[in-house]
Amino acid sequence: MTEKADILDEKAISRALTRVAHEIIERNKGIGDCVLVGIKTRGAFLAERLAEKIEGIEGRKIMTGELDITLYRDDLSEKTENREPLVQQVDVTHDVTDKKVILVDDVLYTGRTVRAAMDAIMDLGRPAQIQLAILIDRGHRELPIRADYVGKNIPTSSNERIVVEMRETDGRDQVTIHE
């Protein structure tokens, strides 16, 4: 695959996350009952960045956690080619029962990752509500899932791929389309 276009640079990602942070606070009338849960790997980094922005706005910390959905994927055998799945640590130390859980991920595509994350959250407790914050919504849903908070909508064709790079794993912040 070759790079087709740059979509977001470091400043644009930061601006999108600032806007999403404000939208989360406004929609939930504060952060008292909210828990940000990042879907590993890049969603977890985005959740931490959102938490920092929310703390800067609200003056107090929001509860956070990380979720690995590997074992909840309905397409696990396709993705792992019959190898043992990699199980990462799940770090959701806050009780999610009766809380507003805000799942955070980098790209929303078919909706299968989000469905798996919702299954994993329900195994941890019964939240009052589950919301979804996404950096990039690229369309092509296979399930009836939509994001509550979107950094940027980028319509794509099915042969294109969105690549999200983050300084924590890739050394830089950037979103590109590859073909």
N, C-alpha and C positions, 0 to 999 in steps of 0.2 A: 504494500500500500504506500502511496506517495501522498505527501501533504498537499492539500488542495487550497485551504484558506485558514488564516488566523481568525479566530472568533473573539476571544477575550485575552487580554494581557493581564499582568498583575494588578494594575490599578482598576481595570474594569471588573475583575473578580472581586476585589475589595469593595467597590461601590455596590455591586449586586448583593453581596453579603450584608452590607450596611442597610440596604433597602429591605431585604428579607428580615433582618433583625427587628427593624421598626414595625414591619407588618405583623410579625409574630407577637410583639408586645401589644400592639393596637388590637388585634383580633381577640387576644386572650385577656384583655384588660389587665395587663401586668403579667408576671411570670410565676405567681405564687403556687399554682397547681401544675406547672409545666415541667416536663422532663425532656431534654434534647437527647435523642439516641441516634448516634451515627452508625450507619451500616459500613462495616469494614470493607475496604481499607480507606479509600478517599472520603467517604461519607463521614467517617469518624474524625478525620482532620477538619472537614468542613464544620462539623458540629462543634468542635473545640473553638474554631474561629468565630462561629456565631455566638457561642457562649461568652467569649471575650467582648464582642461588640455589644451584646445585650447587657453585660455587666457595666460597660462604659456608659450606656444609656440609662439603665435603671439604678445603678449604684449598688447592686448586690448580685451575687452569683445565682445562676440558674442551675438546676440539677442536670447532670449529664451522664451519659453511658455510651458503651459501644456494643455492637451486636454483630456476631458472625452468623450468617444465614446459610453457610455451606450445606449443613445437613438437612435444611428445610427446602432446598431447591427441588422442584419437580423434574428438572432436567439434569440432575446430578450425574447420571451415568453417561449422558452425552458429553458433558463438559470434562469429566475426569478420565474418560477412555478406560473404564473398568479398573482404575487405580483406587487405592484407599483415599478417601477424602481427607483433606487437611483440616484438622479441627483447631481453630484458634480460640483463645480465651474470650469468654463473654464477660464483659465488665458493665453490668447494669446492677449497681449496688442499691439503688433506690427502689422502694416499692412502687410499682406502676399502678396498683389498684386505685381506682377513682382519680387518677391523674390524667392530664392532657399530655399524651406522649406525642412528641414531634419527631418523626423519623426523618433523618437527613441522609441524602445520597448525592452523588455527583451527576449522574445521567439517568433520566427516566426514558426508557425505550419501550419494551414490551409490557412491562408491569409485573413480570414474574419475580424479580428480586423484591419488589415491594410487597407482593403477596406473601412471599416466604418470610419477610421481616415481620409482617403482621402476625403470621402464625407463631413465630418465635416470641413476640411480645405477649401474645395471648397465653403462652405457656408460662410466662412470668407473673401473670395476674390479669385482672380485668380492668383495663383503663376506662376512664369516663369517655375518652375520645382519642382517636389516633388521627394525627394530621401529617402531612407530607411536605417537606421542604427539599427542593431540588435545585442544583446549580443550573443544569441544562435539561430542558424538555425537548426531545427530538421527534416525538410523535411515534407512530407505528404500534399503537397499543394492541395487545392480544387479549388483555383483560380490562374490565371496566374500572380503571384506576386513573385518578387525575391528581395532580399536585395542588396543594393549597397555596404554596409559596414557590415561585419560580424566579431564578436569577435571570435566565434568558431562554426564550423559545427559539429553537433553531430547527426549522423544517429540513428534513434530510431525505435522501432516497435510501432504499434498503441496501444498496451497495456501498454506501458511505459509512464511515465510522467516526465517531466523536472521540477524540483523545484528550483527556483531562490530565494535565501534569501539575503536580503540587510540590512545593519546595521540600516538604517533609519526606517525600519518596523519590522525587525526580530532580530536585535541585532548583526548580523554577516553577513559577505559576503561569500557566498558559492553557488555553483551550483551542484546539485546532480540529479541522475536518480533514479526514484522509479518504482517498478513493483508491 
